Amino acid sequence: YTDASWNTDPDDSKSQSGYVFILNGAVVSWMSANQSVVVKSSTESEYIAASEASSEAIWMKRFITELGVVPSALDPLTIYCDNMGAIANAQEPRSHKKLKHIKLRFHVIREYVEDRDIKICKVHTDLNVADPLTKALPRAKHDLHQNAMGVRNATELKAAAPPKKPKAGPKPDTVCFYCKDDGHWKRNCPKYLADLKSGQVKRKMR
């Protein structure tokens, strides 16, 4: 998932990029940072964020492929974006001339899409998991995306955990300190009483 907030920094007028990669239900990579250039529209900021995410996607795709543990890593890696202008420019750059002034290094996403290393798809803004990496959100939305990332509150996890089962074994107060067997105390221990009677041990006087 990739997202951007346009012109969020009042000091330098730069936008905020964010992306998060999820593999098998767990976050494996994420980023939230100011963009390096000033742009003139939200589409441009979303396009740059998607380009930054695509470079991370290619590195991750190659790394996972070398491990050989995820067969689907050979398929195009899906990047979800909530801006149709950015998606269209990545897929069909000839029909969009407004982004020609963007630095060439950000257009690398077009090559990745053309080579089928990645595919960029539309996602609704409310379902974009990268949204909290670019701006502050209402509590309900923040919690929704947090759960989608697999992030949990440690206190809630502890409260939801099932109670621990008691360890099997004799209770401490039913263990004989003389013969070490369980089920009776020392004063009722047959061995202790027998040794006491034969004189092998002496009863301690209190």
PyMOL commands that place a pseudoatom at each C-alpha (Angstrom):
pseudoatom trace, name=CA, resn=TYR, resi=1, chain=A, elem=C, hetatm=0, pos=[0.000, 0.000, 0.000]
pseudoatom trace, name=CA, resn=THR, resi=2, chain=A, elem=C, hetatm=0, pos=[1.243, 3.484, -0.878]
pseudoatom trace, name=CA, resn=ASP, resi=3, chain=A, elem=C, hetatm=0, pos=[-0.093, 6.923, -0.024]
pseudoatom trace, name=CA, resn=ALA, resi=4, chain=A, elem=C, hetatm=0, pos=[0.883, 10.590, 0.134]
pseudoatom trace, name=CA, resn=SER, resi=5, chain=A, elem=C, hetatm=0, pos=[-0.359, 13.803, 1.715]
pseudoatom trace, name=CA, resn=TRP, resi=6, chain=A, elem=C, hetatm=0, pos=[0.220, 16.846, -0.445]
pseudoatom trace, name=CA, resn=ASN, resi=7, chain=A, elem=C, hetatm=0, pos=[1.947, 19.949, 0.930]
pseudoatom trace, name=CA, resn=THR, resi=8, chain=A, elem=C, hetatm=0, pos=[1.888, 18.864, 4.578]
pseudoatom trace, name=CA, resn=ASP, resi=9, chain=A, elem=C, hetatm=0, pos=[5.019, 20.710, 5.692]
pseudoatom trace, name=CA, resn=PRO, resi=10, chain=A, elem=C, hetatm=0, pos=[4.337, 24.471, 6.045]
pseudoatom trace, name=CA, resn=ASP, resi=11, chain=A, elem=C, hetatm=0, pos=[8.062, 25.242, 6.254]
pseudoatom trace, name=CA, resn=ASP, resi=12, chain=A, elem=C, hetatm=0, pos=[9.214, 23.811, 2.934]
pseudoatom trace, name=CA, resn=SER, resi=13, chain=A, elem=C, hetatm=0, pos=[5.875, 22.943, 1.224]
pseudoatom trace, name=CA, resn=LYS, resi=14, chain=A, elem=C, hetatm=0, pos=[6.946, 19.334, 0.755]
pseudoatom trace, name=CA, resn=SER, resi=15, chain=A, elem=C, hetatm=0, pos=[4.589, 16.369, 0.827]
pseudoatom trace, name=CA, resn=GLN, resi=16, chain=A, elem=C, hetatm=0, pos=[4.649, 13.244, 2.988]
pseudoatom trace, name=CA, resn=SER, resi=17, chain=A, elem=C, hetatm=0, pos=[5.145, 9.784, 1.478]
pseudoatom trace, name=CA, resn=GLY, resi=18, chain=A, elem=C, hetatm=0, pos=[4.230, 6.526, 3.115]
pseudoatom trace, name=CA, resn=TYR, resi=19, chain=A, elem=C, hetatm=0, pos=[4.158, 2.867, 2.160]
pseudoatom trace, name=CA, resn=VAL, resi=20, chain=A, elem=C, hetatm=0, pos=[3.689, -0.444, 3.917]
pseudoatom trace, name=CA, resn=PHE, resi=21, chain=A, elem=C, hetatm=0, pos=[4.277, -3.967, 2.587]
pseudoatom trace, name=CA, resn=ILE, resi=22, chain=A, elem=C, hetatm=0, pos=[2.327, -6.881, 4.033]
pseudoatom trace, name=CA, resn=LEU, resi=23, chain=A, elem=C, hetatm=0, pos=[3.324, -10.513, 3.522]
pseudoatom trace, name=CA, resn=ASN, resi=24, chain=A, elem=C, hetatm=0, pos=[1.198, -13.365, 4.896]
pseudoatom trace, name=CA, resn=GLY, resi=25, chain=A, elem=C, hetatm=0, pos=[-0.706, -10.975, 7.136]
pseudoatom trace, name=CA, resn=ALA, resi=26, chain=A, elem=C, hetatm=0, pos=[2.359, -9.324, 8.687]
pseudoatom trace, name=CA, resn=VAL, resi=27, chain=A, elem=C, hetatm=0, pos=[4.131, -6.054, 7.930]
pseudoatom trace, name=CA, resn=VAL, resi=28, chain=A, elem=C, hetatm=0, pos=[7.594, -6.694, 6.476]
pseudoatom trace, name=CA, resn=SER, resi=29, chain=A, elem=C, hetatm=0, pos=[8.564, -3.183, 5.336]
pseudoatom trace, name=CA, resn=TRP, resi=30, chain=A, elem=C, hetatm=0, pos=[7.290, 0.357, 5.839]
pseudoatom trace, name=CA, resn=MET, resi=31, chain=A, elem=C, hetatm=0, pos=[8.324, 3.988, 5.376]
pseudoatom trace, name=CA, resn=SER, resi=32, chain=A, elem=C, hetatm=0, pos=[7.044, 7.441, 6.303]
pseudoatom trace, name=CA, resn=ALA, resi=33, chain=A, elem=C, hetatm=0, pos=[9.118, 10.430, 5.197]
pseudoatom trace, name=CA, resn=ASN, resi=34, chain=A, elem=C, hetatm=0, pos=[9.072, 13.850, 3.592]
pseudoatom trace, name=CA, resn=GLN, resi=35, chain=A, elem=C, hetatm=0, pos=[9.434, 13.835, -0.174]
pseudoatom trace, name=CA, resn=SER, resi=36, chain=A, elem=C, hetatm=0, pos=[12.685, 15.268, -1.515]
pseudoatom trace, name=CA, resn=VAL, resi=37, chain=A, elem=C, hetatm=0, pos=[11.036, 17.671, -3.975]
pseudoatom trace, name=CA, resn=VAL, resi=38, chain=A, elem=C, hetatm=0, pos=[8.179, 20.178, -3.982]
pseudoatom trace, name=CA, resn=VAL, resi=39, chain=A, elem=C, hetatm=0, pos=[5.242, 19.259, -6.227]
pseudoatom trace, name=CA, resn=LYS, resi=40, chain=A, elem=C, hetatm=0, pos=[2.240, 21.157, -7.542]
pseudoatom trace, name=CA, resn=SER, resi=41, chain=A, elem=C, hetatm=0, pos=[-0.596, 18.676, -6.990]
pseudoatom trace, name=CA, resn=SER, resi=42, chain=A, elem=C, hetatm=0, pos=[-1.745, 15.693, -4.972]
pseudoatom trace, name=CA, resn=THR, resi=43, chain=A, elem=C, hetatm=0, pos=[-1.442, 13.502, -8.070]
pseudoatom trace, name=CA, resn=GLU, resi=44, chain=A, elem=C, hetatm=0, pos=[2.249, 14.322, -8.321]
pseudoatom trace, name=CA, resn=SER, resi=45, chain=A, elem=C, hetatm=0, pos=[2.845, 13.558, -4.648]
pseudoatom trace, name=CA, resn=GLU, resi=46, chain=A, elem=C, hetatm=0, pos=[0.964, 10.241, -4.979]
pseudoatom trace, name=CA, resn=TYR, resi=47, chain=A, elem=C, hetatm=0, pos=[2.971, 9.377, -8.102]
pseudoatom trace, name=CA, resn=ILE, resi=48, chain=A, elem=C, hetatm=0, pos=[6.274, 10.023, -6.323]
pseudoatom trace, name=CA, resn=ALA, resi=49, chain=A, elem=C, hetatm=0, pos=[5.147, 7.962, -3.317]
pseudoatom trace, name=CA, resn=ALA, resi=50, chain=A, elem=C, hetatm=0, pos=[4.180, 5.092, -5.626]
pseudoatom trace, name=CA, resn=SER, resi=51, chain=A, elem=C, hetatm=0, pos=[7.550, 5.323, -7.370]
pseudoatom trace, name=CA, resn=GLU, resi=52, chain=A, elem=C, hetatm=0, pos=[9.394, 5.125, -4.047]
pseudoatom trace, name=CA, resn=ALA, resi=53, chain=A, elem=C, hetatm=0, pos=[7.274, 2.136, -3.056]
pseudoatom trace, name=CA, resn=SER, resi=54, chain=A, elem=C, hetatm=0, pos=[7.955, 0.433, -6.391]
pseudoatom trace, name=CA, resn=SER, resi=55, chain=A, elem=C, hetatm=0, pos=[11.725, 0.574, -5.843]
pseudoatom trace, name=CA, resn=GLU, resi=56, chain=A, elem=C, hetatm=0, pos=[11.287, -1.048, -2.435]
pseudoatom trace, name=CA, resn=ALA, resi=57, chain=A, elem=C, hetatm=0, pos=[8.970, -3.623, -4.015]
pseudoatom trace, name=CA, resn=ILE, resi=58, chain=A, elem=C, hetatm=0, pos=[11.582, -4.633, -6.595]
pseudoatom trace, name=CA, resn=TRP, resi=59, chain=A, elem=C, hetatm=0, pos=[14.248, -5.094, -3.926]
pseudoatom trace, name=CA, resn=MET, resi=60, chain=A, elem=C, hetatm=0, pos=[11.868, -7.140, -1.796]
pseudoatom trace, name=CA, resn=LYS, resi=61, chain=A, elem=C, hetatm=0, pos=[10.706, -9.223, -4.758]
pseudoatom trace, name=CA, resn=ARG, resi=62, chain=A, elem=C, hetatm=0, pos=[14.282, -10.149, -5.665]
pseudoatom trace, name=CA, resn=PHE, resi=63, chain=A, elem=C, hetatm=0, pos=[15.177, -10.915, -2.052]
pseudoatom trace, name=CA, resn=ILE, resi=64, chain=A, elem=C, hetatm=0, pos=[12.177, -13.206, -1.548]
pseudoatom trace, name=CA, resn=THR, resi=65, chain=A, elem=C, hetatm=0, pos=[12.781, -14.892, -4.908]
pseudoatom trace, name=CA, resn=GLU, resi=66, chain=A, elem=C, hetatm=0, pos=[16.362, -15.712, -3.909]
pseudoatom trace, name=CA, resn=LEU, resi=67, chain=A, elem=C, hetatm=0, pos=[15.113, -17.276, -0.671]
pseudoatom trace, name=CA, resn=GLY, resi=68, chain=A, elem=C, hetatm=0, pos=[12.825, -19.565, -2.666]
pseudoatom trace, name=CA, resn=VAL, resi=69, chain=A, elem=C, hetatm=0, pos=[10.227, -19.807, 0.101]
pseudoatom trace, name=CA, resn=VAL, resi=70, chain=A, elem=C, hetatm=0, pos=[7.377, -17.920, -1.605]
pseudoatom trace, name=CA, resn=PRO, resi=71, chain=A, elem=C, hetatm=0, pos=[6.589, -19.339, -5.077]
pseudoatom trace, name=CA, resn=SER, resi=72, chain=A, elem=C, hetatm=0, pos=[4.200, -16.457, -5.858]
pseudoatom trace, name=CA, resn=ALA, resi=73, chain=A, elem=C, hetatm=0, pos=[7.126, -14.002, -5.619]
pseudoatom trace, name=CA, resn=LEU, resi=74, chain=A, elem=C, hetatm=0, pos=[7.646, -14.555, -9.347]
pseudoatom trace, name=CA, resn=ASP, resi=75, chain=A, elem=C, hetatm=0, pos=[4.241, -12.985, -10.055]
pseudoatom trace, name=CA, resn=PRO, resi=76, chain=A, elem=C, hetatm=0, pos=[3.872, -9.208, -10.425]
pseudoatom trace, name=CA, resn=LEU, resi=77, chain=A, elem=C, hetatm=0, pos=[3.836, -7.631, -6.981]
pseudoatom trace, name=CA, resn=THR, resi=78, chain=A, elem=C, hetatm=0, pos=[0.660, -5.618, -6.376]
pseudoatom trace, name=CA, resn=ILE, resi=79, chain=A, elem=C, hetatm=0, pos=[0.933, -2.031, -5.169]
pseudoatom trace, name=CA, resn=TYR, resi=80, chain=A, elem=C, hetatm=0, pos=[-2.312, -0.406, -4.026]
pseudoatom trace, name=CA, resn=CYS, resi=81, chain=A, elem=C, hetatm=0, pos=[-2.769, 3.333, -4.591]
pseudoatom trace, name=CA, resn=ASP, resi=82, chain=A, elem=C, hetatm=0, pos=[-5.849, 5.508, -3.987]
pseudoatom trace, name=CA, resn=ASN, resi=83, chain=A, elem=C, hetatm=0, pos=[-5.131, 8.131, -6.689]
pseudoatom trace, name=CA, resn=MET, resi=84, chain=A, elem=C, hetatm=0, pos=[-6.365, 7.360, -10.206]
pseudoatom trace, name=CA, resn=GLY, resi=85, chain=A, elem=C, hetatm=0, pos=[-4.173, 10.063, -11.786]
pseudoatom trace, name=CA, resn=ALA, resi=86, chain=A, elem=C, hetatm=0, pos=[-1.011, 8.520, -10.368]
pseudoatom trace, name=CA, resn=ILE, resi=87, chain=A, elem=C, hetatm=0, pos=[-2.119, 5.038, -11.433]
pseudoatom trace, name=CA, resn=ALA, resi=88, chain=A, elem=C, hetatm=0, pos=[-2.943, 6.169, -14.972]
pseudoatom trace, name=CA, resn=ASN, resi=89, chain=A, elem=C, hetatm=0, pos=[0.390, 7.929, -15.381]
pseudoatom trace, name=CA, resn=ALA, resi=90, chain=A, elem=C, hetatm=0, pos=[2.271, 4.833, -14.219]
pseudoatom trace, name=CA, resn=GLN, resi=91, chain=A, elem=C, hetatm=0, pos=[0.341, 2.565, -16.594]
pseudoatom trace, name=CA, resn=GLU, resi=92, chain=A, elem=C, hetatm=0, pos=[-0.158, 4.824, -19.640]
pseudoatom trace, name=CA, resn=PRO, resi=93, chain=A, elem=C, hetatm=0, pos=[2.312, 7.720, -19.490]
pseudoatom trace, name=CA, resn=ARG, resi=94, chain=A, elem=C, hetatm=0, pos=[1.676, 8.857, -23.073]
pseudoatom trace, name=CA, resn=SER, resi=95, chain=A, elem=C, hetatm=0, pos=[-1.815, 10.094, -22.244]
pseudoatom trace, name=CA, resn=HIS, resi=96, chain=A, elem=C, hetatm=0, pos=[-0.684, 12.225, -19.305]
pseudoatom trace, name=CA, resn=LYS, resi=97, chain=A, elem=C, hetatm=0, pos=[1.565, 15.194, -20.010]
pseudoatom trace, name=CA, resn=LYS, resi=98, chain=A, elem=C, hetatm=0, pos=[1.130, 17.112, -16.754]
pseudoatom trace, name=CA, resn=LEU, resi=99, chain=A, elem=C, hetatm=0, pos=[3.856, 15.146, -14.990]
pseudoatom trace, name=CA, resn=LYS, resi=100, chain=A, elem=C, hetatm=0, pos=[6.587, 15.594, -17.594]
pseudoatom trace, name=CA, resn=HIS, resi=101, chain=A, elem=C, hetatm=0, pos=[8.445, 18.045, -15.361]
pseudoatom trace, name=CA, resn=ILE, resi=102, chain=A, elem=C, hetatm=0, pos=[8.903, 15.456, -12.579]
pseudoatom trace, name=CA, resn=LYS, resi=103, chain=A, elem=C, hetatm=0, pos=[12.469, 14.248, -12.169]
pseudoatom trace, name=CA, resn=LEU, resi=104, chain=A, elem=C, hetatm=0, pos=[13.298, 11.271, -14.340]
pseudoatom trace, name=CA, resn=ARG, resi=105, chain=A, elem=C, hetatm=0, pos=[14.238, 9.038, -11.419]
pseudoatom trace, name=CA, resn=PHE, resi=106, chain=A, elem=C, hetatm=0, pos=[10.610, 8.907, -10.310]
pseudoatom trace, name=CA, resn=HIS, resi=107, chain=A, elem=C, hetatm=0, pos=[9.484, 7.541, -13.695]
pseudoatom trace, name=CA, resn=VAL, resi=108, chain=A, elem=C, hetatm=0, pos=[11.215, 4.217, -12.992]
pseudoatom trace, name=CA, resn=ILE, resi=109, chain=A, elem=C, hetatm=0, pos=[7.819, 2.896, -11.881]
pseudoatom trace, name=CA, resn=ARG, resi=110, chain=A, elem=C, hetatm=0, pos=[6.720, 2.906, -15.535]
pseudoatom trace, name=CA, resn=GLU, resi=111, chain=A, elem=C, hetatm=0, pos=[9.495, 0.468, -16.434]
pseudoatom trace, name=CA, resn=TYR, resi=112, chain=A, elem=C, hetatm=0, pos=[8.596, -1.823, -13.536]
pseudoatom trace, name=CA, resn=VAL, resi=113, chain=A, elem=C, hetatm=0, pos=[4.948, -1.882, -14.647]
pseudoatom trace, name=CA, resn=GLU, resi=114, chain=A, elem=C, hetatm=0, pos=[5.873, -2.469, -18.289]
pseudoatom trace, name=CA, resn=ASP, resi=115, chain=A, elem=C, hetatm=0, pos=[8.207, -5.343, -17.350]
pseudoatom trace, name=CA, resn=ARG, resi=116, chain=A, elem=C, hetatm=0, pos=[5.420, -6.853, -15.201]
pseudoatom trace, name=CA, resn=ASP, resi=117, chain=A, elem=C, hetatm=0, pos=[7.568, -6.758, -12.102]
pseudoatom trace, name=CA, resn=ILE, resi=118, chain=A, elem=C, hetatm=0, pos=[4.755, -4.885, -10.360]
pseudoatom trace, name=CA, resn=LYS, resi=119, chain=A, elem=C, hetatm=0, pos=[1.150, -3.965, -11.023]
pseudoatom trace, name=CA, resn=ILE, resi=120, chain=A, elem=C, hetatm=0, pos=[-0.492, -0.901, -9.542]
pseudoatom trace, name=CA, resn=CYS, resi=121, chain=A, elem=C, hetatm=0, pos=[-4.160, -1.142, -8.559]
pseudoatom trace, name=CA, resn=LYS, resi=122, chain=A, elem=C, hetatm=0, pos=[-6.813, 1.193, -7.177]
pseudoatom trace, name=CA, resn=VAL, resi=123, chain=A, elem=C, hetatm=0, pos=[-7.843, 0.953, -3.540]
pseudoatom trace, name=CA, resn=HIS, resi=124, chain=A, elem=C, hetatm=0, pos=[-10.467, 3.051, -1.789]
pseudoatom trace, name=CA, resn=THR, resi=125, chain=A, elem=C, hetatm=0, pos=[-9.009, 5.774, 0.415]
pseudoatom trace, name=CA, resn=ASP, resi=126, chain=A, elem=C, hetatm=0, pos=[-10.756, 4.346, 3.486]
pseudoatom trace, name=CA, resn=LEU, resi=127, chain=A, elem=C, hetatm=0, pos=[-9.054, 0.986, 2.898]
pseudoatom trace, name=CA, resn=ASN, resi=128, chain=A, elem=C, hetatm=0, pos=[-5.565, 2.290, 2.167]
pseudoatom trace, name=CA, resn=VAL, resi=129, chain=A, elem=C, hetatm=0, pos=[-3.447, 0.804, 4.950]
pseudoatom trace, name=CA, resn=ALA, resi=130, chain=A, elem=C, hetatm=0, pos=[-0.647, 3.332, 4.306]
pseudoatom trace, name=CA, resn=ASP, resi=131, chain=A, elem=C, hetatm=0, pos=[-2.934, 6.274, 5.146]
pseudoatom trace, name=CA, resn=PRO, resi=132, chain=A, elem=C, hetatm=0, pos=[-1.789, 6.677, 8.800]
pseudoatom trace, name=CA, resn=LEU, resi=133, chain=A, elem=C, hetatm=0, pos=[1.824, 6.950, 7.608]
pseudoatom trace, name=CA, resn=THR, resi=134, chain=A, elem=C, hetatm=0, pos=[1.091, 10.274, 5.901]
pseudoatom trace, name=CA, resn=LYS, resi=135, chain=A, elem=C, hetatm=0, pos=[-1.211, 12.134, 8.290]
pseudoatom trace, name=CA, resn=ALA, resi=136, chain=A, elem=C, hetatm=0, pos=[-3.108, 11.988, 11.563]
pseudoatom trace, name=CA, resn=LEU, resi=137, chain=A, elem=C, hetatm=0, pos=[-6.432, 10.126, 11.356]
pseudoatom trace, name=CA, resn=PRO, resi=138, chain=A, elem=C, hetatm=0, pos=[-9.550, 9.831, 13.522]
pseudoatom trace, name=CA, resn=ARG, resi=139, chain=A, elem=C, hetatm=0, pos=[-9.268, 7.090, 16.155]
pseudoatom trace, name=CA, resn=ALA, resi=140, chain=A, elem=C, hetatm=0, pos=[-11.641, 4.679, 14.384]
pseudoatom trace, name=CA, resn=LYS, resi=141, chain=A, elem=C, hetatm=0, pos=[-9.756, 4.899, 11.073]
pseudoatom trace, name=CA, resn=HIS, resi=142, chain=A, elem=C, hetatm=0, pos=[-6.387, 4.656, 12.762]
pseudoatom trace, name=CA, resn=ASP, resi=143, chain=A, elem=C, hetatm=0, pos=[-7.437, 1.507, 14.641]
pseudoatom trace, name=CA, resn=LEU, resi=144, chain=A, elem=C, hetatm=0, pos=[-8.812, -0.027, 11.424]
pseudoatom trace, name=CA, resn=HIS, resi=145, chain=A, elem=C, hetatm=0, pos=[-5.515, 0.399, 9.584]
pseudoatom trace, name=CA, resn=GLN, resi=146, chain=A, elem=C, hetatm=0, pos=[-3.533, -0.650, 12.646]
pseudoatom trace, name=CA, resn=ASN, resi=147, chain=A, elem=C, hetatm=0, pos=[-5.429, -3.941, 12.752]
pseudoatom trace, name=CA, resn=ALA, resi=148, chain=A, elem=C, hetatm=0, pos=[-4.874, -4.420, 9.012]
pseudoatom trace, name=CA, resn=MET, resi=149, chain=A, elem=C, hetatm=0, pos=[-1.131, -4.119, 9.635]
pseudoatom trace, name=CA, resn=GLY, resi=150, chain=A, elem=C, hetatm=0, pos=[-1.335, -6.775, 12.326]
pseudoatom trace, name=CA, resn=VAL, resi=151, chain=A, elem=C, hetatm=0, pos=[-0.322, -4.301, 15.043]
pseudoatom trace, name=CA, resn=ARG, resi=152, chain=A, elem=C, hetatm=0, pos=[-1.903, -5.090, 18.397]
pseudoatom trace, name=CA, resn=ASN, resi=153, chain=A, elem=C, hetatm=0, pos=[-1.948, -3.371, 21.768]
pseudoatom trace, name=CA, resn=ALA, resi=154, chain=A, elem=C, hetatm=0, pos=[0.113, -5.437, 24.215]
pseudoatom trace, name=CA, resn=THR, resi=155, chain=A, elem=C, hetatm=0, pos=[-2.315, -4.715, 27.055]
pseudoatom trace, name=CA, resn=GLU, resi=156, chain=A, elem=C, hetatm=0, pos=[-5.274, -5.929, 25.002]
pseudoatom trace, name=CA, resn=LEU, resi=157, chain=A, elem=C, hetatm=0, pos=[-3.417, -9.080, 23.983]
pseudoatom trace, name=CA, resn=LYS, resi=158, chain=A, elem=C, hetatm=0, pos=[-2.627, -9.866, 27.606]
pseudoatom trace, name=CA, resn=ALA, resi=159, chain=A, elem=C, hetatm=0, pos=[-6.259, -9.364, 28.619]
pseudoatom trace, name=CA, resn=ALA, resi=160, chain=A, elem=C, hetatm=0, pos=[-7.491, -11.575, 25.781]
pseudoatom trace, name=CA, resn=ALA, resi=161, chain=A, elem=C, hetatm=0, pos=[-5.015, -14.366, 26.474]
pseudoatom trace, name=CA, resn=PRO, resi=162, chain=A, elem=C, hetatm=0, pos=[-6.501, -17.531, 28.009]
pseudoatom trace, name=CA, resn=PRO, resi=163, chain=A, elem=C, hetatm=0, pos=[-5.620, -18.119, 31.672]
pseudoatom trace, name=CA, resn=LYS, resi=164, chain=A, elem=C, hetatm=0, pos=[-2.555, -20.214, 32.253]
pseudoatom trace, name=CA, resn=LYS, resi=165, chain=A, elem=C, hetatm=0, pos=[-3.204, -23.795, 33.259]
pseudoatom trace, name=CA, resn=PRO, resi=166, chain=A, elem=C, hetatm=0, pos=[-1.739, -24.775, 36.636]
pseudoatom trace, name=CA, resn=LYS, resi=167, chain=A, elem=C, hetatm=0, pos=[1.301, -26.962, 36.413]
pseudoatom trace, name=CA, resn=ALA, resi=168, chain=A, elem=C, hetatm=0, pos=[0.706, -30.619, 37.090]
pseudoatom trace, name=CA, resn=GLY, resi=169, chain=A, elem=C, hetatm=0, pos=[2.165, -32.048, 40.261]
pseudoatom trace, name=CA, resn=PRO, resi=170, chain=A, elem=C, hetatm=0, pos=[1.567, -32.235, 43.996]
pseudoatom trace, name=CA, resn=LYS, resi=171, chain=A, elem=C, hetatm=0, pos=[0.620, -29.183, 45.969]
pseudoatom trace, name=CA, resn=PRO, resi=172, chain=A, elem=C, hetatm=0, pos=[3.451, -27.857, 48.147]
pseudoatom trace, name=CA, resn=ASP, resi=173, chain=A, elem=C, hetatm=0, pos=[1.450, -28.311, 51.359]
pseudoatom trace, name=CA, resn=THR, resi=174, chain=A, elem=C, hetatm=0, pos=[0.863, -32.036, 50.715]
pseudoatom trace, name=CA, resn=VAL, resi=175, chain=A, elem=C, hetatm=0, pos=[4.501, -32.998, 50.157]
pseudoatom trace, name=CA, resn=CYS, resi=176, chain=A, elem=C, hetatm=0, pos=[6.273, -34.859, 52.951]
pseudoatom trace, name=CA, resn=PHE, resi=177, chain=A, elem=C, hetatm=0, pos=[9.591, -33.209, 53.753]
pseudoatom trace, name=CA, resn=TYR, resi=178, chain=A, elem=C, hetatm=0, pos=[10.896, -36.488, 55.190]
pseudoatom trace, name=CA, resn=CYS, resi=179, chain=A, elem=C, hetatm=0, pos=[10.318, -39.051, 52.466]
pseudoatom trace, name=CA, resn=LYS, resi=180, chain=A, elem=C, hetatm=0, pos=[9.578, -36.534, 49.695]
pseudoatom trace, name=CA, resn=ASP, resi=181, chain=A, elem=C, hetatm=0, pos=[6.413, -38.378, 48.700]
pseudoatom trace, name=CA, resn=ASP, resi=182, chain=A, elem=C, hetatm=0, pos=[3.148, -36.506, 48.233]
pseudoatom trace, name=CA, resn=GLY, resi=183, chain=A, elem=C, hetatm=0, pos=[-0.242, -37.107, 49.789]
pseudoatom trace, name=CA, resn=HIS, resi=184, chain=A, elem=C, hetatm=0, pos=[0.745, -36.717, 53.443]
pseudoatom trace, name=CA, resn=TRP, resi=185, chain=A, elem=C, hetatm=0, pos=[2.700, -34.512, 55.797]
pseudoatom trace, name=CA, resn=LYS, resi=186, chain=A, elem=C, hetatm=0, pos=[5.793, -35.443, 57.768]
pseudoatom trace, name=CA, resn=ARG, resi=187, chain=A, elem=C, hetatm=0, pos=[3.861, -36.016, 60.985]
pseudoatom trace, name=CA, resn=ASN, resi=188, chain=A, elem=C, hetatm=0, pos=[1.791, -38.711, 59.229]
pseudoatom trace, name=CA, resn=CYS, resi=189, chain=A, elem=C, hetatm=0, pos=[4.646, -40.206, 57.211]
pseudoatom trace, name=CA, resn=PRO, resi=190, chain=A, elem=C, hetatm=0, pos=[4.827, -44.013, 57.693]
pseudoatom trace, name=CA, resn=LYS, resi=191, chain=A, elem=C, hetatm=0, pos=[8.599, -44.034, 57.201]
pseudoatom trace, name=CA, resn=TYR, resi=192, chain=A, elem=C, hetatm=0, pos=[9.081, -41.173, 59.684]
pseudoatom trace, name=CA, resn=LEU, resi=193, chain=A, elem=C, hetatm=0, pos=[6.864, -42.848, 62.288]
pseudoatom trace, name=CA, resn=ALA, resi=194, chain=A, elem=C, hetatm=0, pos=[8.667, -46.173, 61.805]
pseudoatom trace, name=CA, resn=ASP, resi=195, chain=A, elem=C, hetatm=0, pos=[12.117, -44.558, 62.150]
pseudoatom trace, name=CA, resn=LEU, resi=196, chain=A, elem=C, hetatm=0, pos=[10.891, -42.613, 65.147]
pseudoatom trace, name=CA, resn=LYS, resi=197, chain=A, elem=C, hetatm=0, pos=[9.694, -45.817, 66.812]
pseudoatom trace, name=CA, resn=SER, resi=198, chain=A, elem=C, hetatm=0, pos=[12.946, -47.643, 66.108]
pseudoatom trace, name=CA, resn=GLY, resi=199, chain=A, elem=C, hetatm=0, pos=[14.991, -44.761, 67.489]
pseudoatom trace, name=CA, resn=GLN, resi=200, chain=A, elem=C, hetatm=0, pos=[16.708, -43.907, 64.220]
pseudoatom trace, name=CA, resn=VAL, resi=201, chain=A, elem=C, hetatm=0, pos=[15.371, -40.343, 64.498]
pseudoatom trace, name=CA, resn=LYS, resi=202, chain=A, elem=C, hetatm=0, pos=[14.360, -38.239, 67.422]
pseudoatom trace, name=CA, resn=ARG, resi=203, chain=A, elem=C, hetatm=0, pos=[11.313, -36.052, 67.596]
pseudoatom trace, name=CA, resn=LYS, resi=204, chain=A, elem=C, hetatm=0, pos=[12.287, -32.399, 67.775]
pseudoatom trace, name=CA, resn=MET, resi=205, chain=A, elem=C, hetatm=0, pos=[10.985, -30.650, 70.835]
pseudoatom trace, name=CA, resn=ARG, resi=206, chain=A, elem=C, hetatm=0, pos=[9.464, -27.205, 70.275]
for i in range(1, 206): cmd.bond("trace and resi %d" % i, "trace and resi %d" % (i + 1))
show_as sticks, trace
zoom trace
